[in-house]
Amino acid sequence: MESRLGFLKPFEPNGSQERFGFMAIINLKKKEVQSKIVYYGPGRGGKTTNLEYVYKKFRSRIQTEMVTIKTHGDRTLFFDFLPIQIGTIRGYDIRIQLYTVPGQVKYESTRRLVLRGVDGIVFVADSLAVRRKENVLSLKSLADNLASYKKSILEIPLVFQYNKRDLTDDGIPLLPVEWLEQDLNSELKAPYFEASALKGPNVAQTMKKIILMTIDSLRNDLT
Amino acid sequence: MDKQYISDADGQRTYIFTPAQLSEIEAVLAEDLLDVGVHSVTLIDMAGNIISTMDNGDNKHDLYSLAALAAGNFGAVSTMANLIGEEEFSLLFHKGNKENIHFSKVTDEFLLITIFGKEVSLGFLRLKVAEATEKLVIILKPGS
């Protein structure tokens, strides 16, 4: 498939899969599945805010504190981490590890580290009109970083979240959803949600969708 | 079930641990490390998932967060090593007042985290970790 954007190249196996290809961990003794979902996107787009909302909303399913490694300026330095138990599917306890990456451009190598072993991605796009280019660059960096682990953005479970939609009420110029779809999702054709990570609409729906897609991708293994 | 890897149509892989394999791993962690006085020992993958964990019953650590941070830390330190022209730093050890943490790479995909107190010397711990690692490498080998 030739991509108009030039970065959506399908992954071609080259035999070095063993080193990088691991996905979820399935423990047949404890009947437990551990799966890693990463929230990716440009800086100040609302990735951490998504996890904070989930943490608040689903407190009863989360047994630990949310882990965040931040700078003094409240920016994500390494990652945020939130483990959540979502119950049983086909007799397996499903344990989802939610991560964010640092969005700032300079932390590219850190983003790559966090993506190691990822099973599903939420791409949190910033709806602010002034952030159009940053969204596209961040998606390209996601495709490149996945490729470094021999994974393809075309094949991994992926959900888009167009965040900050609530700001339209304040008269702040936002990118129309059609533009975001065209910029980011015209070829990937992934599910998308219009959301407000700060206020809550569609935050849980985004998470539920990516969890379902990720677990569905493991269905053949859950015998 | 004797399979260990499963490849799906996309070529992605899931790592599946059989009950027999996990029992073998637990036996190594218990006999080589817990029995010499280590407080807790956890085998994780480099993505931060827990494969197996054993402790002496006194520990209430948040191991899932610890695993996520340990994997991140190990990745960060490996990248630091590369920046100064080293392939990796072989010893990763944090010393506390009561508890110490020792990280040891088992294979490219797995990491052993050992938490221990003053009763165990670092030298002895490293020796025992090396012995356990040799056994774990065999158990974790694909198709073993």
Chai-1 contact restraints between the chains, C-beta under 6 A:
chainA,res_idxA,chainB,res_idxB,connection_type,confidence,min_distance_angstrom,max_distance_angstrom,comment,restraint_id
A,P13,B,G11,contact,1.0,0.0,6.0,A-B,restraint_1
A,R19,B,D108,contact,1.0,0.0,6.0,A-B,restraint_2
A,G21,B,R13,contact,1.0,0.0,6.0,A-B,restraint_3
A,F22,B,R13,contact,1.0,0.0,6.0,A-B,restraint_4
A,F22,B,Y15,contact,1.0,0.0,6.0,A-B,restraint_5
A,M23,B,Q12,contact,1.0,0.0,6.0,A-B,restraint_6
A,M23,B,T14,contact,1.0,0.0,6.0,A-B,restraint_7
A,A24,B,T14,contact,1.0,0.0,6.0,A-B,restraint_8
A,I25,B,Y15,contact,1.0,0.0,6.0,A-B,restraint_9
A,I25,B,N49,contact,1.0,0.0,6.0,A-B,restraint_10
A,I26,B,I16,contact,1.0,0.0,6.0,A-B,restraint_11
A,N27,B,F17,contact,1.0,0.0,6.0,A-B,restraint_12
A,L28,B,T18,contact,1.0,0.0,6.0,A-B,restraint_13
A,L28,B,P19,contact,1.0,0.0,6.0,A-B,restraint_14
A,K29,B,P19,contact,1.0,0.0,6.0,A-B,restraint_15
A,K29,B,L22,contact,1.0,0.0,6.0,A-B,restraint_16
A,Q34,B,N49,contact,1.0,0.0,6.0,A-B,restraint_17
A,K36,B,A47,contact,1.0,0.0,6.0,A-B,restraint_18
A,T64,B,D62,contact,1.0,0.0,6.0,A-B,restraint_19
A,T64,B,S65,contact,1.0,0.0,6.0,A-B,restraint_20
A,V67,B,S65,contact,1.0,0.0,6.0,A-B,restraint_21
A,F78,B,G72,contact,1.0,0.0,6.0,A-B,restraint_22
A,F81,B,A68,contact,1.0,0.0,6.0,A-B,restraint_23
A,P83,B,Y64,contact,1.0,0.0,6.0,A-B,restraint_24
A,S109,B,T79,contact,1.0,0.0,6.0,A-B,restraint_25
A,L113,B,G75,contact,1.0,0.0,6.0,A-B,restraint_26
A,R116,B,M46,contact,1.0,0.0,6.0,A-B,restraint_27
A,R116,B,A47,contact,1.0,0.0,6.0,A-B,restraint_28
A,G117,B,A47,contact,1.0,0.0,6.0,A-B,restraint_29
A,E155,B,D10,contact,1.0,0.0,6.0,A-B,restraint_30
A,D221,B,I6,contact,1.0,0.0,6.0,A-B,restraint_31
A,D221,B,T14,contact,1.0,0.0,6.0,A-B,restraint_32
